[in-house]
Amino acid sequence: MEIVISESKQILGKKAAQKGAGLIREAILDRGRANIIVATGASQFEMLKELAKEDIDWSRVSAFHLDEYIGISETHPASFRKYLKERFVDIVSPSEFIYINGNANLHEECARLGKLINKHPIDVAFVGIGENSHLAFNDPPADFKTNEAYIVVTLNEECRRQQLGEGWFPTVNDVPAKAISMSINQIMKSKAIICSVPDSRKAEAVKKTIEGSIGPAIPASIMKRHDKVWLYLDKDSASLISHLTV
């Protein structure tokens, strides 16, 4: 795991986007196409803004949605489909974007997504880390064993309060209790992972991810088993790290 610390979240976003863009261009050069995973949430604002500015032939890129709430419409202010359409898809126009439909039959939707992603080996996964150290919506204790690509998960209290704190919902009771999430093992199949984590509220989760033991109690810790992970932090999210030997 390579750790890059920036002075601000804006610089963090730019550096993460530049690294990810380089990897996308390499994949296109190697085989004519690239497949990526795109995350959402407040932590991805700057990175996605900068990624959209990069010189990439998006007509050669297929992109996958990382996670989505169950039971809210795609027009809901907190919908990740809405977030991605407005902040990424409508701007760069990739050749295809595979959205998660949180209002579909859950078993059929997970199966559909699994079949699609199995046909598109992922070159670059753009992800973040939650305040409870979740990776995608895999809250602790995360399922490190399933080989299913997409799974139905229950969001724990800390996760739901994070969504409230970021301003996506008026009350914690409005935050959906369940979501469809890409699984831990599917994320780890990605050839490279770009993880962007700004803000002091993520500092404890970052410390646990870097310094804690690898296991379901710290879902993001699994990334230490991947040989191509770049973790982008700002000075606030990096503030509790006691060492950088990973």
C-alpha positions in Angstrom: 0.0 0.0 0.0 1.4 3.3 -1.1 0.3 6.3 1.1 0.2 9.8 -0.4 -0.5 12.7 2.0 -1.6 16.1 0.7 -2.0 19.5 2.3 -5.7 19.7 1.3 -8.6 17.6 0.0 -8.4 19.5 -3.3 -4.8 18.5 -3.9 -5.6 14.9 -2.7 -8.4 14.7 -5.3 -6.1 15.9 -8.1 -3.3 13.5 -7.2 -5.7 10.5 -6.9 -7.4 11.4 -10.2 -4.1 11.8 -12.0 -2.8 8.4 -10.8 -6.1 6.7 -11.7 -6.2 8.4 -15.1 -2.8 7.1 -15.9 -3.8 3.6 -15.1 -6.9 3.9 -17.2 -4.9 5.1 -20.2 -2.4 2.2 -19.7 -5.3 -0.3 -19.9 -6.7 1.3 -23.0 -3.2 1.3 -24.6 -2.7 -2.4 -23.7 -6.0 -3.8 -24.9 -8.1 -1.0 -26.3 -10.5 -0.7 -23.4 -10.6 -0.1 -19.6 -13.1 -1.2 -16.9 -13.4 0.8 -13.7 -15.4 1.0 -10.5 -16.6 4.4 -9.3 -17.5 5.2 -5.7 -19.7 8.0 -4.2 -20.0 10.0 -1.0 -18.5 13.3 0.1 -15.0 11.8 0.0 -15.1 11.5 -3.8 -16.2 15.0 -4.7 -12.8 16.4 -5.5 -11.4 13.2 -7.1 -14.3 12.8 -9.5 -14.2 16.5 -10.4 -10.5 16.2 -11.3 -10.9 12.8 -13.0 -13.5 14.3 -15.4 -10.9 16.8 -16.5 -8.3 14.2 -17.4 -7.5 13.4 -21.1 -9.1 9.9 -21.3 -10.9 8.4 -24.3 -14.1 7.6 -22.3 -15.7 5.9 -25.2 -13.4 3.0 -24.4 -14.3 2.9 -20.7 -16.9 0.8 -19.0 -17.8 1.8 -15.4 -19.4 0.0 -12.6 -21.4 1.4 -9.7 -20.0 0.4 -6.2 -23.1 0.4 -4.0 -26.6 1.8 -3.7 -29.4 2.1 -1.1 -32.3 -0.3 -1.2 -35.8 1.4 -1.4 -35.1 5.0 -2.6 -35.8 6.3 -6.0 -33.1 7.4 -8.5 -34.4 11.0 -8.1 -33.9 11.0 -4.3 -31.3 13.6 -3.2 -29.2 10.8 -1.6 -29.4 8.3 -4.5 -26.0 7.2 -5.6 -27.4 6.8 -9.1 -28.3 10.5 -9.1 -24.9 11.4 -7.7 -23.0 9.5 -10.3 -25.2 10.6 -13.2 -24.7 14.3 -12.3 -21.1 14.3 -11.2 -19.6 11.7 -13.6 -21.6 10.0 -16.2 -23.3 13.0 -17.8 -19.9 14.8 -17.9 -17.6 12.2 -19.3 -20.0 9.9 -21.2 -18.3 6.5 -20.8 -19.2 3.8 -23.3 -21.4 2.2 -20.7 -22.2 2.7 -17.0 -23.6 -0.2 -15.1 -25.9 1.3 -12.4 -27.2 -0.6 -9.4 -31.0 -0.6 -9.2 -32.0 -0.6 -5.5 -35.6 -0.9 -6.4 -35.4 -4.1 -8.4 -35.7 -7.7 -7.2 -32.7 -7.9 -5.0 -31.6 -11.5 -5.9 -32.1 -10.9 -9.6 -30.3 -7.5 -9.5 -27.2 -9.0 -7.7 -27.1 -11.8 -10.2 -27.4 -9.4 -13.1 -24.6 -7.3 -11.9 -22.4 -10.3 -11.1 -22.7 -11.6 -14.6 -21.8 -8.2 -16.1 -18.8 -7.6 -13.9 -17.5 -11.1 -14.6 -17.3 -10.2 -18.2 -15.4 -6.9 -17.4 -12.3 -7.5 -15.3 -11.7 -4.3 -13.4 -8.6 -2.3 -14.2 -9.0 0.5 -11.6 -11.3 0.7 -8.6 -11.9 4.2 -7.2 -13.1 3.7 -3.6 -13.2 5.5 -0.2 -13.2 4.4 3.5 -16.1 5.0 5.8 -16.0 6.4 9.3 -16.5 2.9 10.6 -13.7 1.7 8.2 -16.3 0.2 5.8 -15.2 -0.5 2.2 -18.1 0.1 -0.1 -21.1 -0.6 2.1 -19.4 -3.6 3.8 -19.7 -2.5 7.4 -17.9 -4.4 10.2 -17.9 -7.3 10.6 -17.6 -7.5 6.8 -18.0 -10.7 4.8 -14.5 -11.7 3.7 -15.6 -15.1 2.4 -18.4 -14.6 -0.1 -17.5 -15.0 -3.7 -20.6 -13.3 -4.9 -19.8 -10.0 -6.7 -22.7 -8.0 -5.3 -24.5 -8.7 -2.0 -27.4 -7.3 0.1 -26.0 -5.8 3.3 -27.5 -4.2 6.4 -26.1 -0.8 7.3 -25.0 -0.4 10.9 -25.8 2.6 13.2 -22.4 4.2 12.7 -22.7 4.0 8.9 -26.2 5.4 8.9 -25.1 8.3 11.1 -22.3 9.1 8.7 -24.8 9.4 5.9 -26.9 11.8 8.1 -23.8 13.8 9.1 -22.8 14.3 5.4 -26.2 15.9 4.9 -27.8 13.3 2.6 -30.9 12.7 4.9 -32.9 14.8 7.3 -32.9 12.3 10.1 -31.1 9.0 10.8 -34.5 7.2 10.6 -34.7 8.3 6.9 -31.4 6.5 6.1 -32.2 3.1 4.5 -31.3 0.1 6.6 -30.1 -2.0 3.7 -28.1 -1.6 0.5 -26.7 -3.5 -2.4 -22.9 -3.4 -2.2 -20.0 -4.8 -4.2 -18.4 -7.4 -2.1 -15.0 -7.3 -0.5 -13.6 -10.1 -2.7 -14.9 -8.5 -5.8 -13.2 -5.2 -5.0 -10.0 -7.0 -4.3 -10.1 -8.6 -7.8 -9.4 -5.1 -9.3 -5.9 -4.8 -10.8 -5.4 -1.5 -9.0 -7.2 0.4 -6.3 -7.3 4.2 -5.8 -8.6 5.0 -2.3 -9.4 8.7 -1.5 -10.0 9.5 2.1 -10.1 13.2 3.2 -11.3 14.9 6.4 -10.6 14.5 10.1 -13.8 12.5 10.7 -12.0 9.7 8.8 -8.8 9.9 10.8 -9.6 7.0 13.2 -10.7 4.7 10.4 -7.5 5.5 8.5 -5.4 4.8 11.5 -7.2 1.4 12.1 -6.9 0.5 8.4 -3.1 1.2 8.3 -2.1 0.1 11.8 -4.7 -2.4 12.7 -4.8 -6.1 12.0 -6.4 -7.4 8.8 -9.9 -8.8 9.5 -13.6 -8.3 9.1 -13.7 -5.9 12.1 -11.7 -3.4 10.0 -13.1 -4.0 6.5 -10.7 -1.5 4.7 -7.7 -3.4 6.2 -8.1 -6.0 3.5 -6.5 -3.6 1.0 -3.1 -4.3 2.7 -3.3 -7.7 1.0 -3.5 -6.1 -2.5 -0.2 -5.3 -4.2 -1.4 -2.2 -6.1 -3.2 0.1 -3.7 -2.7 3.9 -3.5 -4.2 5.5 -0.4 -4.7 9.3 -0.8 -5.0 11.2 2.4 -5.1 14.9 3.4 -3.3 16.2 6.5 -6.6 15.9 8.5 -7.4 12.2 7.7 -3.7 11.3 8.2 -3.5 13.1 11.6 -3.6 10.0 13.8 -1.2 7.8 11.9 1.8 7.0 14.2 3.9 5.5 11.5 3.9 4.8 7.8 5.3 1.3 7.6 2.6 -0.7 5.8 
